Amino acid sequence: MTTATVLAAELTRSRLSATIGELTQLLYRSAYSTLMRESRDCSISLLSEKGEVLVDRPGPFHGSSYNYLIRRVIERYDDLAPGDVFMTNHPYDAGVPHTPDLAVVVPAFAGDTLVGFSASIAHKSDFGGSVIGSASMDATQLYQEGLLLPVTRVARGADAELDPGVMGIIAANVRTPDLFFGDMRAQLGVTRVGAARLSALAERTGVRVLRDCFAMLLDQGERALRDAISSWPDGEATVTGYLDSDGIRDRPVRITVTARIQGDGMVFDLTESDDQTLGPVNMTRMYGDSAVFYAVISCAAPDFGFNDGIRRVVTIERRPGSLFDPGPTAPVGAATSMQHRLVDLCFEALGELVPGAGSAHSGGSGGTVGIEWASSEQRGRSFQYEVLGTGMGAVHDSDGVSGVTAYYTNLGITPVEVLESQYPVRINRFELVTDSGGAGRYRGGLSYRREYEALAPASVRRRSERGKFPARGVAGGQDGSLATVSIRRADGTVESLPVAGRYELHPHDLLTIEGSGAGGYGDPKTRPAELVLADVRAGIVSVPAAAQAYGVVIDERVELDEQATELARRESR
């Protein structure tokens, strides 16, 4: 390997990373919907001619889906040409997480030579199906979760228009076509720009040099991960966790993860998890890959990030017909809930094997809120779709982060001002919930409370969990708080509701949603009393919780009572 080759590879990495970052911002800025523009539930990648992910960027982690997506395009079409455009939203045929996610693929050429692909995946507010928003907790079959578009060529050749037949089929199946096609054309335009940038890079470096650089980047990804894992002790750990239910049957869903470190490689065994569910919490193989890879990279090679070289290092074992290898018609619309729990358990298993690795459990997905507003004199019928956050679990040397979308979803929470300007709603409260983070030497992240006042009749559909099983603390840390949902009716009556389901709102009803807090790390009684006092003053921890969970006594002046604290902690020991 010559110095010139290494330099070329590093320059290629830098250019790819910078280009993907630029294109990601273009996706956000050109989108129509709040889901893409504000929540930023979209991503883009530039891949090799074989469909290998080379570098990743912050954003929803779709990396493991892209590899499968491009391989399906290559398998189906052997006559790729400049200007071709492919689209799909099929979770099993194309590897996207669930049906509301539209994937767009554009091949890149240098002359007549295929040099790579530009591809994007973006969540649409609606893609048909039995309910607005497509994904719900009520689905029992994939067909109920929206129109299914297999990998399809929708434009052929340079300057070709999108196939009017395919576009007509989509338009006839989505409830908000203007919003859908606005987002879709923004996504298509940015993906085409990505292909043009990749072609320009190939023209600049030469095809052979570029392919050598791609191979070297994949080798570097493999080597970075192997070097880290080889420094870890060999061993095996098994952990189990639960989802509240699958949305249909009111019984817990069991997830079991066994992690094995063997030399410079790892195995994650998911075969002991429950069978596939009737409800939509199943995960396709491709989406399950993303959760496992994220956990490993976060612990072993966070500075390097993801590329497909790590597939040579990490093996994932599944059982056909189970949660993580379901049959081809099993619903997957709420797989994000499963995704968070799988990451939690991977981190917990790694923490048992590797000192300082892993974390306490997160608050979970935070849930989605879809609100269909009825017509009024001021506004027509509209659909509000939000992604909400929770908190990150504490780690061995740091508190968890509060009020964020946990793990690699990395999405934004729609601002209050945007919601109130676009929909008949008033947000009366949006705040962090005191004491929601699990106590520990390092405290879990706090979750949110959001209160909606309906200004028109509405139907709410919510996908969420952690109403029964809290975020687990580790190494002596305490669990986070549970999620809750309630409605205060206009007459003053209050209804406590399941954290996932369908709710009907009338004008001036108050819908209050609280996410679940994250778990703590380590014995709370070992947290420095000064930090507990600072948390009390900041409204993060209440005075009673400071005494009960941390053994720290705060007086009426909100000052530390050192003598009482020393006595309380001595007695607790």
Helices and strands as residue ranges (DSSP letters): H 3-30, H 34-37, E 42-47, H 63-76, E 85-88, H 91-94, E 101-110, E 113-123, G 142-145, E 152-155, H 164-173, H 177-205, H 207-230, E 235-243, E 253-262, E 265-269, H 285-300, G 308-312, E 314-317, H 335-353, E 368-373, E 382-387, E 390-391, E 402-404, G 407-409, H 416-422, E 425-432, E 448-454, E 458-463, E 484-488, E 494-497, E 501-505, E 510-514, G 524-526, H 529-537, H 543-550, H 562-572
